[in-house]
Each structure stands twice: as structure tokens, then as C-alpha cells.
Amino acid sequence: MSGKDYIGDVMGIRFNAQKVNELIDQSGFKKMHIATRLNASQATFRRWMNEETPIPFVKVVELKKLLEKEVVVSLDDLYEDDEK
């Protein structure tokens, strides 16, 4: 994947894993189920949620669509300004 696959590299924002984890807890979905639905291994999903590796924007959109079946969520909830 190229750097353009990661919206934070272009827009100066970063994935808000803490907020996403809260939304996952509210949704009632198991993280293993979400990883499977995103076609990601559990290890990859864990690295995304721990902000060890960037999550591709397309996966963020898929995650939003999955979560919004159970909780109110917008793309703004999934990102925050990158102050680094």
C-alpha cells in the first residue's frame, strides 16, 4: 500500500483508537467478529486498535458501516487532529 492509503498522512489527522474501542464496547460486537468482517487477522486488528500500525481508510469506512448498525457513529468519531 502506498502512503496515500492512510488518510492521516495526507490530512494531518489520526485514527482515534480509544474512541473506536468505546464504540465497539457499546455495540456489543466481539473484536474477533469485527476483525473477521473487516477481512483482517486478529493480530492486524489488534495492531490497529493499539495504534501500532495505521489502519487503511477503506477499513475505517467498513468499520464505520459495521458499527453504525448498533451505535450512532460518524467518521469524525473515528479520527482526531494529529498533534504530533
DOMIPA-238300 format. One record per atom (N, C-alpha, C): residue in three letters; atom name; x, y, z. Coordinates in nm, 4 decimals. Layout:
<recs>
<rec rest="ALA" atom="CA" xx="X" yy="Y" zz="Z"/>
...
</recs>
This chain:
<recs>
<rec rest="MET" atom="N" xx="0.0837" yy="-0.1187" zz="0.0000"/>
<rec rest="MET" atom="CA" xx="0.0000" yy="0.0000" zz="0.0000"/>
<rec rest="MET" atom="C" xx="0.0875" yy="0.1240" zz="0.0000"/>
<rec rest="SER" atom="N" xx="0.0385" yy="0.2237" zz="-0.0649"/>
<rec rest="SER" atom="CA" xx="0.1121" yy="0.3497" zz="-0.0670"/>
<rec rest="SER" atom="C" xx="0.0703" yy="0.4352" zz="0.0515"/>
<rec rest="GLY" atom="N" xx="0.1485" yy="0.5377" zz="0.0803"/>
<rec rest="GLY" atom="CA" xx="0.1161" yy="0.6284" zz="0.1897"/>
<rec rest="GLY" atom="C" xx="-0.0182" yy="0.6959" zz="0.1720"/>
<rec rest="LYS" atom="N" xx="-0.0655" yy="0.7052" zz="0.0490"/>
<rec rest="LYS" atom="CA" xx="-0.1942" yy="0.7702" zz="0.0235"/>
<rec rest="LYS" atom="C" xx="-0.3115" yy="0.6860" zz="0.0710"/>
<rec rest="ASP" atom="N" xx="-0.2857" yy="0.5594" zz="0.1072"/>
<rec rest="ASP" atom="CA" xx="-0.3916" yy="0.4750" zz="0.1603"/>
<rec rest="ASP" atom="C" xx="-0.4259" yy="0.5129" zz="0.3037"/>
<rec rest="TYR" atom="N" xx="-0.3388" yy="0.5886" zz="0.3669"/>
<rec rest="TYR" atom="CA" xx="-0.3581" yy="0.6268" zz="0.5058"/>
<rec rest="TYR" atom="C" xx="-0.3911" yy="0.7745" zz="0.5118"/>
<rec rest="ILE" atom="N" xx="-0.5173" yy="0.8040" zz="0.5385"/>
<rec rest="ILE" atom="CA" xx="-0.5669" yy="0.9412" zz="0.5315"/>
<rec rest="ILE" atom="C" xx="-0.4920" yy="1.0343" zz="0.6267"/>
<rec rest="GLY" atom="N" xx="-0.4451" yy="0.9824" zz="0.7381"/>
<rec rest="GLY" atom="CA" xx="-0.3735" yy="1.0662" zz="0.8343"/>
<rec rest="GLY" atom="C" xx="-0.2464" yy="1.1242" zz="0.7779"/>
<rec rest="ASP" atom="N" xx="-0.1824" yy="1.0510" zz="0.6855"/>
<rec rest="ASP" atom="CA" xx="-0.0605" yy="1.1012" zz="0.6228"/>
<rec rest="ASP" atom="C" xx="-0.0872" yy="1.2236" zz="0.5369"/>
<rec rest="VAL" atom="N" xx="-0.2069" yy="1.2340" zz="0.4855"/>
<rec rest="VAL" atom="CA" xx="-0.2426" yy="1.3424" zz="0.3947"/>
<rec rest="VAL" atom="C" xx="-0.3138" yy="1.4564" zz="0.4677"/>
<rec rest="MET" atom="N" xx="-0.3998" yy="1.4227" zz="0.5625"/>
<rec rest="MET" atom="CA" xx="-0.4891" yy="1.5207" zz="0.6238"/>
<rec rest="MET" atom="C" xx="-0.4430" yy="1.5724" zz="0.7598"/>
<rec rest="GLY" atom="N" xx="-0.3377" yy="1.5173" zz="0.8173"/>
<rec rest="GLY" atom="CA" xx="-0.2940" yy="1.5627" zz="0.9487"/>
<rec rest="GLY" atom="C" xx="-0.3859" yy="1.5204" zz="1.0612"/>
<rec rest="ILE" atom="N" xx="-0.4500" yy="1.4058" zz="1.0431"/>
<rec rest="ILE" atom="CA" xx="-0.5373" yy="1.3509" zz="1.1464"/>
<rec rest="ILE" atom="C" xx="-0.4907" yy="1.2092" zz="1.1767"/>
<rec rest="ARG" atom="N" xx="-0.5388" yy="1.1559" zz="1.2903"/>
<rec rest="ARG" atom="CA" xx="-0.5025" yy="1.0187" zz="1.3226"/>
<rec rest="ARG" atom="C" xx="-0.6248" yy="0.9423" zz="1.3710"/>
<rec rest="PHE" atom="N" xx="-0.6183" yy="0.8120" zz="1.3522"/>
<rec rest="PHE" atom="CA" xx="-0.7228" yy="0.7204" zz="1.3948"/>
<rec rest="PHE" atom="C" xx="-0.7373" yy="0.7300" zz="1.5461"/>
<rec rest="ASN" atom="N" xx="-0.8602" yy="0.7446" zz="1.5929"/>
<rec rest="ASN" atom="CA" xx="-0.8881" yy="0.7594" zz="1.7358"/>
<rec rest="ASN" atom="C" xx="-0.9257" yy="0.6224" zz="1.7935"/>
<rec rest="ALA" atom="N" xx="-0.8244" yy="0.5408" zz="1.8203"/>
<rec rest="ALA" atom="CA" xx="-0.8466" yy="0.4040" zz="1.8658"/>
<rec rest="ALA" atom="C" xx="-0.9225" yy="0.3986" zz="1.9980"/>
<rec rest="GLN" atom="N" xx="-0.8959" yy="0.4921" zz="2.0880"/>
<rec rest="GLN" atom="CA" xx="-0.9655" yy="0.4930" zz="2.2169"/>
<rec rest="GLN" atom="C" xx="-1.1163" yy="0.5088" zz="2.1961"/>
<rec rest="LYS" atom="N" xx="-1.1559" yy="0.6036" zz="2.1138"/>
<rec rest="LYS" atom="CA" xx="-1.2982" yy="0.6253" zz="2.0861"/>
<rec rest="LYS" atom="C" xx="-1.3579" yy="0.5048" zz="2.0143"/>
<rec rest="VAL" atom="N" xx="-1.2832" yy="0.4472" zz="1.9202"/>
<rec rest="VAL" atom="CA" xx="-1.3325" yy="0.3311" zz="1.8460"/>
<rec rest="VAL" atom="C" xx="-1.3536" yy="0.2133" zz="1.9417"/>
<rec rest="ASN" atom="N" xx="-1.2605" yy="0.1922" zz="2.0335"/>
<rec rest="ASN" atom="CA" xx="-1.2773" yy="0.0845" zz="2.1309"/>
<rec rest="ASN" atom="C" xx="-1.4016" yy="0.1066" zz="2.2165"/>
<rec rest="GLU" atom="N" xx="-1.4299" yy="0.2315" zz="2.2527"/>
<rec rest="GLU" atom="CA" xx="-1.5518" yy="0.2629" zz="2.3282"/>
<rec rest="GLU" atom="C" xx="-1.6762" yy="0.2294" zz="2.2451"/>
<rec rest="LEU" atom="N" xx="-1.6736" yy="0.2653" zz="2.1173"/>
<rec rest="LEU" atom="CA" xx="-1.7869" yy="0.2371" zz="2.0294"/>
<rec rest="LEU" atom="C" xx="-1.8060" yy="0.0864" zz="2.0102"/>
<rec rest="ILE" atom="N" xx="-1.6958" yy="0.0138" zz="2.0004"/>
<rec rest="ILE" atom="CA" xx="-1.7043" yy="-0.1321" zz="1.9882"/>
<rec rest="ILE" atom="C" xx="-1.7692" yy="-0.1903" zz="2.1135"/>
<rec rest="ASP" atom="N" xx="-1.7271" yy="-0.1435" zz="2.2301"/>
<rec rest="ASP" atom="CA" xx="-1.7864" yy="-0.1905" zz="2.3554"/>
<rec rest="ASP" atom="C" xx="-1.9367" yy="-0.1605" zz="2.3590"/>
<rec rest="GLN" atom="N" xx="-1.9750" yy="-0.0413" zz="2.3147"/>
<rec rest="GLN" atom="CA" xx="-2.1163" yy="-0.0028" zz="2.3132"/>
<rec rest="GLN" atom="C" xx="-2.1968" yy="-0.0868" zz="2.2141"/>
<rec rest="SER" atom="N" xx="-2.1334" yy="-0.1263" zz="2.1051"/>
<rec rest="SER" atom="CA" xx="-2.2040" yy="-0.2005" zz="2.0001"/>
<rec rest="SER" atom="C" xx="-2.2374" yy="-0.3427" zz="2.0418"/>
<rec rest="GLY" atom="N" xx="-2.1585" yy="-0.3977" zz="2.1330"/>
<rec rest="GLY" atom="CA" xx="-2.1798" yy="-0.5361" zz="2.1725"/>
<rec rest="GLY" atom="C" xx="-2.1091" yy="-0.6370" zz="2.0831"/>
<rec rest="PHE" atom="N" xx="-2.0457" yy="-0.5889" zz="1.9761"/>
<rec rest="PHE" atom="CA" xx="-1.9717" yy="-0.6788" zz="1.8881"/>
<rec rest="PHE" atom="C" xx="-1.8439" yy="-0.7273" zz="1.9571"/>
<rec rest="LYS" atom="N" xx="-1.8061" yy="-0.8496" zz="1.9302"/>
<rec rest="LYS" atom="CA" xx="-1.6772" yy="-0.9019" zz="1.9737"/>
<rec rest="LYS" atom="C" xx="-1.5711" yy="-0.8537" zz="1.8751"/>
<rec rest="LYS" atom="N" xx="-1.4532" yy="-0.8226" zz="1.9258"/>
<rec rest="LYS" atom="CA" xx="-1.3460" yy="-0.7740" zz="1.8385"/>
<rec rest="LYS" atom="C" xx="-1.3088" yy="-0.8774" zz="1.7329"/>
<rec rest="MET" atom="N" xx="-1.3148" yy="-1.0055" zz="1.7685"/>
<rec rest="MET" atom="CA" xx="-1.2850" yy="-1.1110" zz="1.6722"/>
<rec rest="MET" atom="C" xx="-1.3840" yy="-1.1059" zz="1.5552"/>
<rec rest="HIS" atom="N" xx="-1.5112" yy="-1.0809" zz="1.5860"/>
<rec rest="HIS" atom="CA" xx="-1.6142" yy="-1.0701" zz="1.4823"/>
<rec rest="HIS" atom="C" xx="-1.5851" yy="-0.9511" zz="1.3895"/>
<rec rest="ILE" atom="N" xx="-1.5471" yy="-0.8395" zz="1.4485"/>
<rec rest="ILE" atom="CA" xx="-1.5172" yy="-0.7205" zz="1.3685"/>
<rec rest="ILE" atom="C" xx="-1.3966" yy="-0.7462" zz="1.2801"/>
<rec rest="ALA" atom="N" xx="-1.2919" yy="-0.8054" zz="1.3346"/>
<rec rest="ALA" atom="CA" xx="-1.1725" yy="-0.8362" zz="1.2551"/>
<rec rest="ALA" atom="C" xx="-1.2095" yy="-0.9241" zz="1.1366"/>
<rec rest="THR" atom="N" xx="-1.2911" yy="-1.0243" zz="1.1604"/>
<rec rest="THR" atom="CA" xx="-1.3347" yy="-1.1139" zz="1.0529"/>
<rec rest="THR" atom="C" xx="-1.4133" yy="-1.0383" zz="0.9472"/>
<rec rest="ARG" atom="N" xx="-1.5044" yy="-0.9523" zz="0.9909"/>
<rec rest="ARG" atom="CA" xx="-1.5862" yy="-0.8747" zz="0.8959"/>
<rec rest="ARG" atom="C" xx="-1.5015" yy="-0.7771" zz="0.8146"/>
<rec rest="LEU" atom="N" xx="-1.3904" yy="-0.7311" zz="0.8727"/>
<rec rest="LEU" atom="CA" xx="-1.3005" yy="-0.6399" zz="0.8017"/>
<rec rest="LEU" atom="C" xx="-1.1969" yy="-0.7162" zz="0.7192"/>
<rec rest="ASN" atom="N" xx="-1.2077" yy="-0.8491" zz="0.7205"/>
<rec rest="ASN" atom="CA" xx="-1.1132" yy="-0.9340" zz="0.6476"/>
<rec rest="ASN" atom="C" xx="-0.9694" yy="-0.9073" zz="0.6931"/>
<rec rest="ALA" atom="N" xx="-0.9533" yy="-0.8962" zz="0.8241"/>
<rec rest="ALA" atom="CA" xx="-0.8223" yy="-0.8719" zz="0.8847"/>
<rec rest="ALA" atom="C" xx="-0.7966" yy="-0.9817" zz="0.9879"/>
<rec rest="SER" atom="N" xx="-0.6724" yy="-1.0155" zz="1.0064"/>
<rec rest="SER" atom="CA" xx="-0.6399" yy="-1.1116" zz="1.1115"/>
<rec rest="SER" atom="C" xx="-0.6615" yy="-1.0447" zz="1.2470"/>
<rec rest="GLN" atom="N" xx="-0.6735" yy="-1.1266" zz="1.3500"/>
<rec rest="GLN" atom="CA" xx="-0.6879" yy="-1.0707" zz="1.4847"/>
<rec rest="GLN" atom="C" xx="-0.5646" yy="-0.9897" zz="1.5216"/>
<rec rest="ALA" atom="N" xx="-0.4479" yy="-1.0361" zz="1.4788"/>
<rec rest="ALA" atom="CA" xx="-0.3231" yy="-0.9643" zz="1.5095"/>
<rec rest="ALA" atom="C" xx="-0.3213" yy="-0.8270" zz="1.4428"/>
<rec rest="THR" atom="N" xx="-0.3626" yy="-0.8211" zz="1.3174"/>
<rec rest="THR" atom="CA" xx="-0.3671" yy="-0.6935" zz="1.2455"/>
<rec rest="THR" atom="C" xx="-0.4668" yy="-0.5988" zz="1.3112"/>
<rec rest="PHE" atom="N" xx="-0.5843" yy="-0.6507" zz="1.3430"/>
<rec rest="PHE" atom="CA" xx="-0.6865" yy="-0.5680" zz="1.4073"/>
<rec rest="PHE" atom="C" xx="-0.6355" yy="-0.5147" zz="1.5412"/>
<rec rest="ARG" atom="N" xx="-0.5691" yy="-0.6001" zz="1.6179"/>
<rec rest="ARG" atom="CA" xx="-0.5130" yy="-0.5574" zz="1.7461"/>
<rec rest="ARG" atom="C" xx="-0.4098" yy="-0.4471" zz="1.7257"/>
<rec rest="ARG" atom="N" xx="-0.3247" yy="-0.4594" zz="1.6231"/>
<rec rest="ARG" atom="CA" xx="-0.2251" yy="-0.3551" zz="1.5968"/>
<rec rest="ARG" atom="C" xx="-0.2922" yy="-0.2235" zz="1.5578"/>
<rec rest="TRP" atom="N" xx="-0.4015" yy="-0.2308" zz="1.4835"/>
<rec rest="TRP" atom="CA" xx="-0.4757" yy="-0.1085" zz="1.4503"/>
<rec rest="TRP" atom="C" xx="-0.5315" yy="-0.0451" zz="1.5767"/>
<rec rest="MET" atom="N" xx="-0.5925" yy="-0.1257" zz="1.6625"/>
<rec rest="MET" atom="CA" xx="-0.6566" yy="-0.0746" zz="1.7834"/>
<rec rest="MET" atom="C" xx="-0.5549" yy="-0.0248" zz="1.8859"/>
<rec rest="ASN" atom="N" xx="-0.4331" yy="-0.0756" zz="1.8796"/>
<rec rest="ASN" atom="CA" xx="-0.3267" yy="-0.0283" zz="1.9686"/>
<rec rest="ASN" atom="C" xx="-0.2428" yy="0.0808" zz="1.9036"/>
<rec rest="GLU" atom="N" xx="-0.2851" yy="0.1235" zz="1.7835"/>
<rec rest="GLU" atom="CA" xx="-0.2168" yy="0.2276" zz="1.7063"/>
<rec rest="GLU" atom="C" xx="-0.0703" yy="0.1939" zz="1.6793"/>
<rec rest="GLU" atom="N" xx="-0.0433" yy="0.0638" zz="1.6643"/>
<rec rest="GLU" atom="CA" xx="0.0920" yy="0.0194" zz="1.6305"/>
<rec rest="GLU" atom="C" xx="0.1175" yy="0.0292" zz="1.4804"/>
<rec rest="THR" atom="N" xx="0.0116" yy="0.0103" zz="1.4018"/>
<rec rest="THR" atom="CA" xx="0.0196" yy="0.0259" zz="1.2567"/>
<rec rest="THR" atom="C" xx="-0.1028" yy="0.1053" zz="1.2110"/>
<rec rest="PRO" atom="N" xx="-0.0877" yy="0.1851" zz="1.1055"/>
<rec rest="PRO" atom="CA" xx="-0.2022" yy="0.2638" zz="1.0586"/>
<rec rest="PRO" atom="C" xx="-0.3089" yy="0.1749" zz="0.9945"/>
<rec rest="ILE" atom="N" xx="-0.4320" yy="0.2130" zz="1.0142"/>
<rec rest="ILE" atom="CA" xx="-0.5443" yy="0.1412" zz="0.9539"/>
<rec rest="ILE" atom="C" xx="-0.5774" yy="0.2080" zz="0.8203"/>
<rec rest="PRO" atom="N" xx="-0.5860" yy="0.1307" zz="0.7125"/>
<rec rest="PRO" atom="CA" xx="-0.6217" yy="0.1906" zz="0.5825"/>
<rec rest="PRO" atom="C" xx="-0.7601" yy="0.2563" zz="0.5897"/>
<rec rest="PHE" atom="N" xx="-0.7744" yy="0.3669" zz="0.5198"/>
<rec rest="PHE" atom="CA" xx="-0.9004" yy="0.4418" zz="0.5234"/>
<rec rest="PHE" atom="C" xx="-1.0180" yy="0.3553" zz="0.4815"/>
<rec rest="VAL" atom="N" xx="-1.0002" yy="0.2701" zz="0.3832"/>
<rec rest="VAL" atom="CA" xx="-1.1102" yy="0.1847" zz="0.3373"/>
<rec rest="VAL" atom="C" xx="-1.1594" yy="0.0949" zz="0.4511"/>
<rec rest="LYS" atom="N" xx="-1.0686" yy="0.0522" zz="0.5386"/>
<rec rest="LYS" atom="CA" xx="-1.1080" yy="-0.0308" zz="0.6530"/>
<rec rest="LYS" atom="C" xx="-1.1811" yy="0.0525" zz="0.7582"/>
<rec rest="VAL" atom="N" xx="-1.1456" yy="0.1788" zz="0.7710"/>
<rec rest="VAL" atom="CA" xx="-1.2165" yy="0.2679" zz="0.8628"/>
<rec rest="VAL" atom="C" xx="-1.3607" yy="0.2848" zz="0.8161"/>
<rec rest="VAL" atom="N" xx="-1.3795" yy="0.3009" zz="0.6863"/>
<rec rest="VAL" atom="CA" xx="-1.5150" yy="0.3156" zz="0.6323"/>
<rec rest="VAL" atom="C" xx="-1.5952" yy="0.1877" zz="0.6555"/>
<rec rest="GLU" atom="N" xx="-1.5337" yy="0.0717" zz="0.6326"/>
<rec rest="GLU" atom="CA" xx="-1.6010" yy="-0.0563" zz="0.6578"/>
<rec rest="GLU" atom="C" xx="-1.6360" yy="-0.0706" zz="0.8057"/>
<rec rest="LEU" atom="N" xx="-1.5446" yy="-0.0301" zz="0.8923"/>
<rec rest="LEU" atom="CA" xx="-1.5677" yy="-0.0359" zz="1.0365"/>
<rec rest="LEU" atom="C" xx="-1.6841" yy="0.0539" zz="1.0755"/>
<rec rest="LYS" atom="N" xx="-1.6878" yy="0.1730" zz="1.0207"/>
<rec rest="LYS" atom="CA" xx="-1.7988" yy="0.2654" zz="1.0482"/>
<rec rest="LYS" atom="C" xx="-1.9317" yy="0.2030" zz="1.0086"/>
<rec rest="LYS" atom="N" xx="-1.9377" yy="0.1452" zz="0.8894"/>
<rec rest="LYS" atom="CA" xx="-2.0624" yy="0.0840" zz="0.8418"/>
<rec rest="LYS" atom="C" xx="-2.1066" yy="-0.0296" zz="0.9322"/>
<rec rest="LEU" atom="N" xx="-2.0113" yy="-0.1071" zz="0.9801"/>
<rec rest="LEU" atom="CA" xx="-2.0439" yy="-0.2173" zz="1.0697"/>
<rec rest="LEU" atom="C" xx="-2.0949" yy="-0.1652" zz="1.2041"/>
<rec rest="LEU" atom="N" xx="-2.0231" yy="-0.0693" zz="1.2624"/>
<rec rest="LEU" atom="CA" xx="-2.0612" yy="-0.0171" zz="1.3934"/>
<rec rest="LEU" atom="C" xx="-2.1935" yy="0.0584" zz="1.3909"/>
<rec rest="GLU" atom="N" xx="-2.2210" yy="0.1282" zz="1.2815"/>
<rec rest="GLU" atom="CA" xx="-2.3423" yy="0.2104" zz="1.2797"/>
<rec rest="GLU" atom="C" xx="-2.4699" yy="0.1276" zz="1.2761"/>
<rec rest="LYS" atom="N" xx="-2.4570" yy="-0.0031" zz="1.2629"/>
<rec rest="LYS" atom="CA" xx="-2.5750" yy="-0.0898" zz="1.2746"/>
<rec rest="LYS" atom="C" xx="-2.6228" yy="-0.0955" zz="1.4196"/>
<rec rest="GLU" atom="N" xx="-2.5321" yy="-0.0664" zz="1.5138"/>
<rec rest="GLU" atom="CA" xx="-2.5641" yy="-0.0773" zz="1.6560"/>
<rec rest="GLU" atom="C" xx="-2.5517" yy="0.0536" zz="1.7337"/>
<rec rest="VAL" atom="N" xx="-2.4648" yy="0.1434" zz="1.6901"/>
<rec rest="VAL" atom="CA" xx="-2.4431" yy="0.2699" zz="1.7616"/>
<rec rest="VAL" atom="C" xx="-2.4368" yy="0.3838" zz="1.6602"/>
<rec rest="VAL" atom="N" xx="-2.4637" yy="0.5041" zz="1.7079"/>
<rec rest="VAL" atom="CA" xx="-2.4517" yy="0.6222" zz="1.6230"/>
<rec rest="VAL" atom="C" xx="-2.3029" yy="0.6551" zz="1.6107"/>
<rec rest="VAL" atom="N" xx="-2.2541" yy="0.6609" zz="1.4886"/>
<rec rest="VAL" atom="CA" xx="-2.1112" yy="0.6847" zz="1.4668"/>
<rec rest="VAL" atom="C" xx="-2.0923" yy="0.7627" zz="1.3370"/>
<rec rest="SER" atom="N" xx="-1.9973" yy="0.8551" zz="1.3396"/>
<rec rest="SER" atom="CA" xx="-1.9620" yy="0.9292" zz="1.2191"/>
<rec rest="SER" atom="C" xx="-1.8117" yy="0.9143" zz="1.1976"/>
<rec rest="LEU" atom="N" xx="-1.7659" yy="0.9495" zz="1.0804"/>
<rec rest="LEU" atom="CA" xx="-1.6224" yy="0.9442" zz="1.0548"/>
<rec rest="LEU" atom="C" xx="-1.5468" yy="1.0371" zz="1.1487"/>
<rec rest="ASP" atom="N" xx="-1.6099" yy="1.1464" zz="1.1884"/>
<rec rest="ASP" atom="CA" xx="-1.5466" yy="1.2383" zz="1.2842"/>
<rec rest="ASP" atom="C" xx="-1.5172" yy="1.1701" zz="1.4174"/>
<rec rest="ASP" atom="N" xx="-1.5998" yy="1.0702" zz="1.4542"/>
<rec rest="ASP" atom="CA" xx="-1.5757" yy="0.9962" zz="1.5773"/>
<rec rest="ASP" atom="C" xx="-1.4499" yy="0.9099" zz="1.5691"/>
<rec rest="LEU" atom="N" xx="-1.4139" yy="0.8712" zz="1.4483"/>
<rec rest="LEU" atom="CA" xx="-1.3061" yy="0.7751" zz="1.4287"/>
<rec rest="LEU" atom="C" xx="-1.1695" yy="0.8387" zz="1.4098"/>
<rec rest="TYR" atom="N" xx="-1.1671" yy="0.9699" zz="1.3941"/>
<rec rest="TYR" atom="CA" xx="-1.0412" yy="1.0420" zz="1.3748"/>
<rec rest="TYR" atom="C" xx="-1.0332" yy="1.1598" zz="1.4700"/>
<rec rest="GLU" atom="N" xx="-0.9110" yy="1.2034" zz="1.4957"/>
<rec rest="GLU" atom="CA" xx="-0.8868" yy="1.3249" zz="1.5746"/>
<rec rest="GLU" atom="C" xx="-0.7667" yy="1.3969" zz="1.5148"/>
<rec rest="ASP" atom="N" xx="-0.7530" yy="1.5251" zz="1.5472"/>
<rec rest="ASP" atom="CA" xx="-0.6381" yy="1.6006" zz="1.4976"/>
<rec rest="ASP" atom="C" xx="-0.5103" yy="1.5359" zz="1.5454"/>
<rec rest="ASP" atom="N" xx="-0.4147" yy="1.5287" zz="1.4547"/>
<rec rest="ASP" atom="CA" xx="-0.2830" yy="1.4736" zz="1.4873"/>
<rec rest="ASP" atom="C" xx="-0.1961" yy="1.5860" zz="1.5376"/>
<rec rest="GLU" atom="N" xx="-0.1651" yy="1.5836" zz="1.6661"/>
<rec rest="GLU" atom="CA" xx="-0.0860" yy="1.6910" zz="1.7264"/>
<rec rest="GLU" atom="C" xx="0.0610" yy="1.6569" zz="1.7359"/>
<rec rest="LYS" atom="N" xx="0.1018" yy="1.5519" zz="1.6683"/>
<rec rest="LYS" atom="CA" xx="0.2423" yy="1.5097" zz="1.6722"/>
<rec rest="LYS" atom="C" xx="0.3294" yy="1.5967" zz="1.5876"/>
</recs>
